[in-house]
Amino acid sequence: MSNSRYMREEAEMKKLVLCLLMCFFLAATVHGGRLALKVNGGGFYLMGGDYNKWMVGFRDYELSVLGAGETFVDSMKKLSLGYQFGAELLYSLNANLAVGIEAGYLSASVTSHLERTWHNYKWTVIPTLSAIPVTLNIHYFKPLGKKIKLQAMAGAGAFLASYEMIYNIEDTAYPYSGTWSPDGQTVFGAKAGIGIEYPLSKKFALTVDVAGRYATIEGLSGPYEGIRNGSPYSGVGTQYFYYYDSEGKYPLLGVYDSEPSGVHVNNLRLARYSLSGVSLLVGVKINL
């Protein structure tokens, strides 16, 4: 997938959002329904997928080959915490049911570091995983007392995902540094959650939501720019992200031109990233 194709997909996503918004406004005009705009933001915990397995497996592998008298220092961090925000246009079908179209943005990034005295070896990786979700949701509301409303929600839609990985190895024998920027990928996702609404006035209400999300990215590919084994390397061919179990017990990932092979490569497949996770969001609902 080229960058121009990614831009076309993003443009199509924007068209879809605008079309759905027009449908909502038309429905409200024809049927006399009530519209509301919900804006929220907060943080999330991300499952991470194969990347998080890699952080454990690579550390274990490095410890297994640590030489006598060598020192080892590491800060291997999983891709787990991020932030998100979004906006949803809601159309009330009745006092207890509403449908909504929601668009937003979420992103997570982390820096992992490892050092060994072998070849003055220093390894650093900085991944950034982001997505623009556009989902259609259905909401059910139930009053809890005179003011507070409990609401349950479920929805599904498209996630326009992007990824970037900055990779650096300081090594007297095989220096390696650069950035891998695979093409964007649009995947199907689903979500569900529960929350409360507390009215501040007839027009405004405070919202607090906890939501779970499911989406998986697989088969990322794109160019690598940088230094490879001490020599300049610039976008020659398509690079794929592969997962394999080294020696059958150490989960590892790597960016390669073609499938890696050898007696140490077991259970080879394209790597998977998980956008699945749990979010805690605080926001405001505005009755239009």
Summary of the structure (lengths in Angstrom):
residues: 288
radius of gyration: 23.1
end to end distance: 40.7
largest distance: 77.9
contacts: 915
relative contact order: 0.19
helix: 16%
strand: 60%
